[in-house]
Amino acid sequence: MRRFLNHAHHLIAIALLLVLVVSCSTMALKEDAAYTVNILGLEPNISTTKHGNIRADVDCDTFLEESGLDFGDIVEISFLGQKLEVPVVPSYASVPAGQAGLALRKFENTEDPNDLLATFFINSGDFTTTYGIATKEVREDKSWVWHACEGVSFPLCIEIRLVEKGGYLSNIALAQLSKTNERSDYPELDDREYANFRKITTTGMGDCLYRSSSPLNDELGRNTYAMRALEETGVTVIINVEEEKIKAQSHQAYEKSYYSSQNVTYVLMTTDFMGNANDAALCECMRFMADNPGIYCIHCKEGKDRTGFVCAILELLMGAGMDEVLDDYMITYRNFFKVEKGTEQYEYISNILSVELSASGINDESKLQEQTEAYLQKIGLTSDEISALKHNLSVRI
């Protein structure tokens, strides 16, 4: 009996050792071997987004569970003969403008399961075009479709290997932002600030340019405040850089609103300001403003990225310094995310706009206005149109 018990104890010990070895081997496999995901195709709003992000066939929770990776890890991704080192991050803003990343965004409230898929992206850029996967065609009705580059077929396999565990955590902490859609969570803001609605008052600007979050889109819970501010300030010309006309007019807030009775243009922009993807749209926007004097308001969804870039160009055109432009840009981050000037996070985020402007050739503090005019001419505006735009923006009321 004792011999049987000793033998049983011996077997249990061996079993436990095997479990430990298998467990350690599994952990080693997750760290050393490749974890593979696939891009199934180029279907708009499913595998691809209008901004050039491309989605894998695995959701965020499954990715984290199966791969053994976590936020802050630096990984190597291999596809189409290319190898890139990118961080695993919770949001696009977690990396600087122009940098690629692997985003595992976990939305609390989304009706689209595709929003939860692991996504390869470039902050303020276009991953799909940059890395030779596909090119985008924008049709006359402003819809868009992706076409695979020569030699690219689907499913497209992407191998992912760990490079450095937790190597990007400190950067994520700097970029980490959170906001709510509850008005009561922002008692320090008045209603216009809560709607991210404000007049632009930088050097050279008149009294006729405002920026805002969307007065139509109710996802942020701010549209009613923005709509009221439009009417109270007498805005007459609206530049919507978020959505096409049909989508904008489908919002419940549109019908019989102040917005619907104004002079509105719908110029669909992406968040890619590192290349020339928005050149035609930006030119269309500026030309419309040159041809239509009035009291302007520019908005996208939050009034942060697309609105921020357009307003920065207008401010620099009118003679503002870079510090003024960045300060105005960062008011949005104070309003939404409570990021305060003087903090390391403030400096980190404000650099996003600096990098985007530099990519457009606007980076010499002594020649900002000159470089901005040159940029506008490069994307298609004439000297007369630029002069008309400057005149319209200089109006004092």
C-alpha positions, -999 to 999 in steps of 0.1 A, spaced: 0 0 0 28 24 9 46 15 -23 14 23 -42 11 56 -25 47 65 -31 42 56 -68 10 77 -69 28 107 -54 56 102 -79 31 102 -108 14 133 -94 47 151 -91 56 142 -127 21 154 -138 26 187 -120 60 191 -136 46 184 -170 18 210 -165 45 235 -154 66 228 -185 37 230 -209 26 262 -192 60 277 -195 63 265 -231 30 281 -240 41 314 -225 74 311 -244 55 303 -276 34 335 -272 65 356 -267 89 341 -293 67 327 -321 45 346 -345 9 353 -339 -9 355 -372 -39 375 -382 -55 380 -416 -69 409 -436 -99 393 -453 -104 420 -480 -110 457 -487 -147 461 -481 -154 497 -470 -163 502 -434 -157 465 -426 -120 457 -435 -111 492 -445 -119 527 -433 -120 560 -453 -89 571 -433 -68 542 -446 -69 520 -415 -72 483 -422 -88 457 -399 -78 422 -391 -101 392 -387 -99 391 -349 -115 413 -322 -95 430 -295 -104 407 -266 -96 376 -287 -63 391 -299 -51 399 -263 -61 364 -251 -46 344 -279 -14 364 -286 -3 369 -250 4 405 -259 -8 436 -241 -11 474 -245 24 490 -245 42 460 -261 63 468 -291 59 442 -319 72 434 -353 46 430 -380 55 412 -413 35 414 -445 41 418 -482 79 415 -477 79 444 -452 88 444 -415 77 472 -392 81 478 -355 49 492 -340 33 495 -306 2 478 -294 -21 507 -282 -56 514 -271 -62 544 -294 -49 561 -325 -38 591 -305 -14 569 -285 13 573 -312 27 606 -326 14 619 -360 29 599 -388 37 568 -368 21 534 -374 5 513 -347 -17 483 -339 -48 496 -322 -70 474 -300 -99 499 -294 -125 486 -270 -157 507 -274 -182 506 -246 -211 517 -268 -209 507 -304 -235 491 -327 -208 481 -352 -188 450 -343 -161 460 -369 -151 489 -345 -138 462 -322 -115 445 -346 -77 448 -343 -67 477 -366 -34 486 -383 -32 524 -387 -10 555 -390 -19 584 -368 -29 613 -391 -18 591 -420 -29 563 -444 -16 528 -435 -33 510 -465 -17 533 -491 16 539 -474 25 502 -472 13 493 -507 -18 473 -498 -44 493 -518 -52 527 -532 -84 547 -526 -108 559 -552 -132 587 -542 -162 588 -564 -182 618 -576 -209 612 -549 -181 613 -523 -183 576 -516 -150 557 -516 -136 523 -525 -102 506 -522 -84 488 -550 -57 462 -542 -22 471 -554 -6 449 -580 4 416 -566 -17 419 -534 -43 392 -528 -66 383 -499 -67 370 -473 -35 389 -465 -15 373 -437 2 395 -411 27 379 -387 32 395 -353 62 389 -331 70 405 -297 100 428 -297 98 445 -263 74 437 -235 59 470 -222 84 491 -241 58 517 -251 38 520 -218 52 555 -209 41 569 -243 6 555 -239 3 572 -205 11 606 -221 -15 601 -249 -42 586 -227 -73 607 -230 -108 602 -216 -140 622 -218 -177 616 -210 -209 627 -227 -224 639 -195 -228 677 -192 -227 674 -154 -191 661 -156 -179 695 -170 -192 721 -144 -162 743 -151 -172 748 -187 -200 770 -201 -223 756 -227 -202 769 -256 -170 755 -242 -188 721 -236 -197 721 -273 -161 731 -282 -176 762 -299 -154 793 -300 -144 823 -320 -108 822 -334 -90 854 -323 -54 848 -333 -33 875 -349 -47 889 -381 -81 873 -378 -113 894 -380 -145 886 -361 -160 861 -385 -145 826 -379 -158 801 -354 -150 764 -348 -171 738 -332 -180 702 -326 -209 689 -347 -242 707 -344 -258 676 -360 -241 644 -348 -256 635 -314 -229 608 -305 -211 633 -282 -241 647 -265 -230 682 -275 -249 689 -308 -278 708 -292 -253 732 -275 -234 737 -307 -266 743 -327 -277 770 -302 -243 787 -304 -245 788 -342 -278 807 -340 -267 830 -311 -236 841 -330 -253 846 -363 -232 821 -383 -242 822 -420 -216 800 -437 -210 765 -424 -181 742 -435 -189 706 -426 -157 685 -430 -171 654 -414 -197 640 -437 -214 642 -471 -247 662 -476 -270 632 -476 -257 618 -443 -257 652 -427 -293 659 -437 -303 625 -423 -296 636 -387 -327 641 -367 -313 675 -356 -312 688 -392 -348 692 -401 -361 727 -396 -329 737 -377 -310 769 -379 -283 749 -396 -305 738 -425 -313 774 -435 -277 785 -438 -251 784 -466 -235 750 -460 -208 731 -479 -200 694 -472 -164 686 -477 -155 650 -467 -120 649 -452 -100 621 -436 -76 625 -407 -46 619 -430 -27 652 -430 8 636 -435 3 632 -472 -18 646 -500 -50 626 -494 -69 658 -483 -54 682 -508 -85 683 -531 -109 685 -502 -90 713 -485 -88 732 -517 -126 729 -522 -131 741 -486 -109 772 -490 -124 780 -524 -159 779 -510 -149 803 -482 -132 826 -507 -164 827 -528 -188 830 -499 -182 858 -475 -200 857 -442 -197 845 -406 -181 811 -408 -181 780 -387 -160 750 -394 -168 717 -378 -162 679 -380 -174 655 -353 -154 667 -323 -140 699 -338 -106 685 -330 -85 669 -357 -99 678 -392 -113 711 -379 -80 717 -361 -59 714 -392 -82 735 -414 -83 763 -388 -46 762 -383 -41 768 -420 -65 798 -419 -48 812 -388 -13 809 -403 -25 825 -435 -38 855 -416 -4 860 -398 -7 840 -365 24 826 -349 28 790 -343 25 793 -305 -9 810 -309 -21 783 -333 -11 755 -310 -27 772 -280 -60 775 -299 -57 739 -310 -52 727 -275 -83 744 -261 -102 715 -275 -81 691 -254 -88 712 -223 -126 713 -231 -129 675 -238 -101 659 -219 -90 684 -193 -54 686 -206 -38 716 -190 -11 738 -205 24 733 -190 20 696 -186 41 670 -204 9 656 -219 0 691 -233 34 692 -251 31 657 -264 -3 662 -279 3 697 -294 32 682 -313 7 663 -334 -3 695 -352 33 707 -355 42 675 -373 12 677 -396 20 713 -406 56 705 -411 46 677 -435 28 704 -455 60 724 -457 49 749 -430 77 748 -404 98 780 -405 87 804 -377 99 834 -398 80 824 -429 48 808 -417 25 830 -436 46 828 -468 48 790 -465 11 787 -459 3 807 -491 27 785 -510 10 754 -496 -25 767 -507 -12 774 -542 3 739 -543 -31 723 -536 -48 744 -563 -58 778 -551 -50 808 -572 -35 841 -559 -68 858 -564 -86 832 -544 -61 834 -516 -65 872 -516 -103 869 -514 -101 844 -486 -78 867 -466 -102 896 -472 -132 876 -460 -114 864 -429 -103 899 -419 -138 914 -417 -145 932 -384 -181 932 -372 
